[in-house]
Amino acid sequence: MSRSKVLPSLGRRDGDWRDRPNVVPWPPIVFVGTVAVAVTLEYLLPLGGIVPASSAVRLIGAAAMLAGIALDVAAMLEMHRAKANIQPHRAATALVTTGPFVLSRNPIYLGNTILIAGAGLAFGNPWLVLMAVAIIRLVSVLAVRREEAHLAARFGEAWAAYAKRTPRWLRLRP
């Protein structure tokens, strides 16, 4: 089966996964778009008491936001150290397998998702929490699978070994 049948061709001009994973930088669009949808939905269809407005919930949300930001920054610094391209619509320049990339193959997407879910708790917007769940699916379809095909084409066995030992989203045990 060809890659084009396994992976959606949205944003692809050709079947060469070595070139780049996407033509359009989907992840930033997905994250910003889903936050905009969540904020709009909370204005139009407030879910009210689904997320308790207690200070404990807000504190947990703020802590999650900080954890998401810390994960994002740590992953970006690790990519910078490895001289790896961070733009999701450009070709990978290095396979980063250290730092946060030991726990997740997608620590930036994971960090952004944690940040959004935390914001939902901190600001009492349940739509943000719900959208955080939807983001995982959207980013998986529009970016992650395509990025993985790109990394497999560029880095071969090194990618296969890394993918085998590191989960797509999160390793809960060392």
Secondary structure, DSSP 8 states (H G I E B T S, - for coil): --HHHHS--TT-SSS-TTT-S-SS-HHHHHHHHHHHHHHHHHHHS--GGGS---HHHHHHHHHHHHHHHHHHHHHHHHHHHTT----TTS-------SGGGGT-S-HHHHHHHHHHHHHHHHTT-HHHHHHHHHHHHHHIIIIIHHHHHHHHHHHHHHHHHHHHHS-SS-----
